[in-house]
């Protein structure tokens, strides 16, 4: 792992307890929407501001972007370009369900393809706070501990790998809005897998990494390009799952191969065990 990528992950680790501690007092919605048209909670804005300030203070970081702001923020020098979903699943805040932070580290200016990723991670604010990070083709899980005003990662799994036998599935979007071919695929696999869907992508992806299976936020009849963002969600999660021995897909090819056209570009996201993703692509191609 390069020292620069490690430093970015350290900063995210150090910031995570502050983001989590700030959730309870920031449950109200802002008057403005983010560039993707989603309502922002005060907690979204708080997390974004913390990450922008801390990450741009890293000498190696040249650029910061998040789904909460229109464009990128640049810093002099540096060679890394960081894209964040500061608070994935923030709509879960009012119901006190799981949410987290996603970080994508590219070595090309944004928007960049997933093939330009040199690292990706997510922090999950569940019963415990943990970080799952992919660097150099390996995925590591750590528990984030707050200590003496700071925070450290304590590794609990040095080689996160998808189990060979899938157990769970979780799919976003309303069923009446699913395309017929996707719904047919769901009806087929739901006979063998257990439903796990919590409204925060990284919570559902974490279930897939632990038990094996598939997560998808597919193309919808009302949103043919899906709802999730390539730079902030699709690429980093696809990178993590592929490094863990699984596959990602936009329905036709790896998410990492999708050519970016704009910073807030949306994309259908399907990740999980290779066999399930191959079956899904086959179903969508019929």
ZICOR-V418022 format. One record per residue. N is the residue number from 1. RES is the residue in three letters. OMEGA is omega in whole degrees, -180 to 180 (NA if undefined). NEAR is the number of other C-alpha atoms within 12 Angstrom. Layout:
n=N res=RES omega=OMEGA near=NEAR
n=N res=RES omega=OMEGA near=NEAR
//
This chain:
n=1 res=UNK omega=180 near=19
n=2 res=UNK omega=179 near=15
n=3 res=UNK omega=-178 near=16
n=4 res=UNK omega=179 near=27
n=5 res=UNK omega=178 near=35
n=6 res=UNK omega=180 near=26
n=7 res=UNK omega=176 near=24
n=8 res=UNK omega=180 near=42
n=9 res=UNK omega=176 near=43
n=10 res=UNK omega=-179 near=29
n=11 res=UNK omega=177 near=33
n=12 res=UNK omega=177 near=50
n=13 res=UNK omega=-178 near=41
n=14 res=UNK omega=-177 near=30
n=15 res=UNK omega=-174 near=36
n=16 res=UNK omega=179 near=43
n=17 res=UNK omega=178 near=35
n=18 res=UNK omega=177 near=29
n=19 res=UNK omega=-179 near=35
n=20 res=UNK omega=-178 near=38
n=21 res=UNK omega=-178 near=17
n=22 res=UNK omega=-175 near=24
n=23 res=UNK omega=-169 near=31
n=24 res=UNK omega=-178 near=20
n=25 res=UNK omega=-175 near=17
n=26 res=UNK omega=-176 near=23
n=27 res=UNK omega=-177 near=23
n=28 res=UNK omega=179 near=21
n=29 res=UNK omega=173 near=21
n=30 res=UNK omega=178 near=18
n=31 res=UNK omega=-178 near=13
n=32 res=UNK omega=173 near=18
n=33 res=UNK omega=174 near=19
n=34 res=UNK omega=-176 near=24
n=35 res=UNK omega=179 near=21
n=36 res=UNK omega=178 near=24
n=37 res=UNK omega=179 near=16
n=38 res=UNK omega=174 near=23
n=39 res=UNK omega=179 near=23
n=40 res=UNK omega=169 near=33
n=41 res=UNK omega=175 near=33
n=42 res=UNK omega=179 near=31
n=43 res=UNK omega=176 near=37
n=44 res=UNK omega=-177 near=43
n=45 res=UNK omega=-180 near=33
n=46 res=UNK omega=-180 near=31
n=47 res=UNK omega=180 near=38
n=48 res=UNK omega=-179 near=39
n=49 res=UNK omega=178 near=27
n=50 res=UNK omega=-177 near=30
n=51 res=UNK omega=178 near=42
n=52 res=UNK omega=-178 near=37
n=53 res=UNK omega=-174 near=22
n=54 res=UNK omega=-176 near=27
n=55 res=UNK omega=178 near=43
n=56 res=UNK omega=175 near=33
n=57 res=UNK omega=177 near=24
n=58 res=UNK omega=-175 near=32
n=59 res=UNK omega=-176 near=23
n=60 res=UNK omega=-176 near=28
n=61 res=UNK omega=-179 near=38
n=62 res=UNK omega=-171 near=31
n=63 res=UNK omega=177 near=37
n=64 res=UNK omega=175 near=48
n=65 res=UNK omega=175 near=42
n=66 res=UNK omega=180 near=43
n=67 res=UNK omega=179 near=44
n=68 res=UNK omega=-177 near=40
n=69 res=UNK omega=-172 near=29
n=70 res=UNK omega=-175 near=18
n=71 res=UNK omega=-179 near=20
n=72 res=UNK omega=174 near=26
n=73 res=UNK omega=-174 near=26
n=74 res=UNK omega=176 near=27
n=75 res=UNK omega=-179 near=24
n=76 res=UNK omega=179 near=17
n=77 res=UNK omega=178 near=15
n=78 res=UNK omega=-178 near=25
n=79 res=UNK omega=-180 near=26
n=80 res=UNK omega=-178 near=38
n=81 res=UNK omega=-169 near=45
n=82 res=UNK omega=177 near=51
n=83 res=UNK omega=-175 near=54
n=84 res=UNK omega=157 near=48
n=85 res=UNK omega=-171 near=48
n=86 res=UNK omega=-178 near=46
n=87 res=UNK omega=178 near=45
n=88 res=UNK omega=-180 near=43
n=89 res=UNK omega=-176 near=37
n=90 res=UNK omega=176 near=43
n=91 res=UNK omega=177 near=29
n=92 res=UNK omega=-173 near=26
n=93 res=UNK omega=-178 near=32
n=94 res=UNK omega=179 near=20
n=95 res=UNK omega=176 near=14
n=96 res=UNK omega=175 near=20
n=97 res=UNK omega=-169 near=24
n=98 res=UNK omega=175 near=35
n=99 res=UNK omega=-179 near=41
n=100 res=UNK omega=-178 near=46
n=101 res=UNK omega=178 near=50
n=102 res=UNK omega=-178 near=52
n=103 res=UNK omega=176 near=52
n=104 res=UNK omega=-178 near=55
n=105 res=UNK omega=-178 near=52
n=106 res=UNK omega=173 near=41
n=107 res=UNK omega=174 near=28
n=108 res=UNK omega=178 near=26
n=109 res=UNK omega=-179 near=29
n=110 res=UNK omega=-2 near=37
n=111 res=UNK omega=-175 near=36
n=112 res=UNK omega=177 near=37
n=113 res=UNK omega=178 near=35
n=114 res=UNK omega=178 near=38
n=115 res=UNK omega=177 near=27
n=116 res=UNK omega=178 near=30
n=117 res=UNK omega=173 near=40
n=118 res=UNK omega=177 near=39
n=119 res=UNK omega=176 near=43
n=120 res=UNK omega=-179 near=50
n=121 res=UNK omega=166 near=50
n=122 res=UNK omega=174 near=49
n=123 res=UNK omega=-179 near=48
n=124 res=UNK omega=177 near=42
n=125 res=UNK omega=178 near=39
n=126 res=UNK omega=174 near=27
n=127 res=UNK omega=169 near=15
n=128 res=UNK omega=174 near=19
n=129 res=UNK omega=179 near=34
n=130 res=UNK omega=176 near=39
n=131 res=UNK omega=172 near=44
n=132 res=UNK omega=-174 near=49
n=133 res=UNK omega=177 near=48
n=134 res=UNK omega=179 near=40
n=135 res=UNK omega=177 near=35
n=136 res=UNK omega=175 near=21
n=137 res=UNK omega=-179 near=24
n=138 res=UNK omega=-179 near=26
n=139 res=UNK omega=-178 near=34
n=140 res=UNK omega=173 near=34
n=141 res=UNK omega=178 near=31
n=142 res=UNK omega=170 near=30
n=143 res=UNK omega=-180 near=29
n=144 res=UNK omega=180 near=35
n=145 res=UNK omega=173 near=23
n=146 res=UNK omega=-177 near=22
n=147 res=UNK omega=173 near=13
n=148 res=UNK omega=178 near=8
n=149 res=UNK omega=178 near=11
n=150 res=UNK omega=179 near=18
n=151 res=UNK omega=179 near=25
n=152 res=UNK omega=175 near=25
n=153 res=UNK omega=174 near=31
n=154 res=UNK omega=-174 near=21
n=155 res=UNK omega=176 near=19
n=156 res=UNK omega=177 near=17
n=157 res=UNK omega=-177 near=21
n=158 res=UNK omega=-176 near=20
n=159 res=UNK omega=179 near=25
n=160 res=UNK omega=-179 near=32
n=161 res=UNK omega=178 near=32
n=162 res=UNK omega=174 near=33
n=163 res=UNK omega=-176 near=25
n=164 res=UNK omega=-177 near=20
n=165 res=UNK omega=-176 near=22
n=166 res=UNK omega=-176 near=30
n=167 res=UNK omega=-169 near=28
n=168 res=UNK omega=172 near=33
n=169 res=UNK omega=175 near=42
n=170 res=UNK omega=-175 near=36
n=171 res=UNK omega=180 near=41
n=172 res=UNK omega=-179 near=34
n=173 res=UNK omega=177 near=29
n=174 res=UNK omega=-177 near=20
n=175 res=UNK omega=179 near=21
n=176 res=UNK omega=-179 near=13
n=177 res=UNK omega=179 near=21
n=178 res=UNK omega=170 near=28
n=179 res=UNK omega=-175 near=24
n=180 res=UNK omega=-178 near=19
n=181 res=UNK omega=177 near=25
n=182 res=UNK omega=179 near=36
n=183 res=UNK omega=178 near=27
n=184 res=UNK omega=177 near=20
n=185 res=UNK omega=-180 near=29
n=186 res=UNK omega=-178 near=32
n=187 res=UNK omega=179 near=20
n=188 res=UNK omega=-174 near=17
n=189 res=UNK omega=-178 near=27
n=190 res=UNK omega=175 near=22
n=191 res=UNK omega=-173 near=14
n=192 res=UNK omega=-175 near=16
n=193 res=UNK omega=179 near=23
n=194 res=UNK omega=179 near=22
n=195 res=UNK omega=173 near=25
n=196 res=UNK omega=-180 near=29
n=197 res=UNK omega=-173 near=27
n=198 res=UNK omega=176 near=29
n=199 res=UNK omega=172 near=29
n=200 res=UNK omega=-172 near=38
n=201 res=UNK omega=-174 near=49
n=202 res=UNK omega=173 near=48
n=203 res=UNK omega=180 near=39
n=204 res=UNK omega=177 near=39
n=205 res=UNK omega=178 near=51
n=206 res=UNK omega=176 near=44
n=207 res=UNK omega=180 near=32
n=208 res=UNK omega=179 near=44
n=209 res=UNK omega=-178 near=42
n=210 res=UNK omega=-171 near=31
n=211 res=UNK omega=-173 near=27
n=212 res=UNK omega=-180 near=37
n=213 res=UNK omega=-175 near=40
n=214 res=UNK omega=171 near=52
n=215 res=UNK omega=177 near=52
n=216 res=UNK omega=161 near=50
n=217 res=UNK omega=-167 near=44
n=218 res=UNK omega=165 near=43
n=219 res=UNK omega=179 near=34
n=220 res=UNK omega=176 near=29
n=221 res=UNK omega=180 near=21
n=222 res=UNK omega=-179 near=16
n=223 res=UNK omega=-175 near=19
n=224 res=UNK omega=178 near=21
n=225 res=UNK omega=-179 near=22
n=226 res=UNK omega=-177 near=32
n=227 res=UNK omega=-175 near=32
n=228 res=UNK omega=-177 near=40
n=229 res=UNK omega=-177 near=41
n=230 res=UNK omega=-174 near=46
n=231 res=UNK omega=-169 near=50
n=232 res=UNK omega=-175 near=52
n=233 res=UNK omega=-175 near=51
n=234 res=UNK omega=-179 near=53
n=235 res=UNK omega=-177 near=52
n=236 res=UNK omega=179 near=48
n=237 res=UNK omega=176 near=56
n=238 res=UNK omega=179 near=54
n=239 res=UNK omega=-180 near=50
n=240 res=UNK omega=-178 near=50
n=241 res=UNK omega=179 near=51
n=242 res=UNK omega=177 near=37
n=243 res=UNK omega=179 near=36
n=244 res=UNK omega=176 near=39
n=245 res=UNK omega=179 near=28
n=246 res=UNK omega=-180 near=38
n=247 res=UNK omega=172 near=44
n=248 res=UNK omega=-179 near=46
n=249 res=UNK omega=169 near=43
n=250 res=UNK omega=-176 near=39
n=251 res=UNK omega=-179 near=35
n=252 res=UNK omega=-176 near=27
n=253 res=UNK omega=178 near=25
n=254 res=UNK omega=175 near=34
n=255 res=UNK omega=-178 near=40
n=256 res=UNK omega=180 near=38
n=257 res=UNK omega=-178 near=25
n=258 res=UNK omega=-180 near=31
n=259 res=UNK omega=-179 near=24
n=260 res=UNK omega=179 near=27
n=261 res=UNK omega=179 near=16
n=262 res=UNK omega=-174 near=24
n=263 res=UNK omega=-175 near=31
n=264 res=UNK omega=179 near=35
n=265 res=UNK omega=177 near=29
n=266 res=UNK omega=-178 near=34
n=267 res=UNK omega=170 near=41
n=268 res=UNK omega=-177 near=41
n=269 res=UNK omega=175 near=50
n=270 res=UNK omega=-179 near=53
n=271 res=UNK omega=177 near=55
n=272 res=UNK omega=180 near=49
n=273 res=UNK omega=-174 near=39
n=274 res=UNK omega=-178 near=30
n=275 res=UNK omega=-180 near=24
n=276 res=UNK omega=179 near=37
n=277 res=UNK omega=177 near=39
n=278 res=UNK omega=177 near=26
n=279 res=UNK omega=178 near=28
n=280 res=UNK omega=179 near=37
n=281 res=UNK omega=178 near=29
n=282 res=UNK omega=180 near=19
n=283 res=UNK omega=-179 near=23
n=284 res=UNK omega=-178 near=27
n=285 res=UNK omega=-176 near=15
n=286 res=UNK omega=NA near=14
//
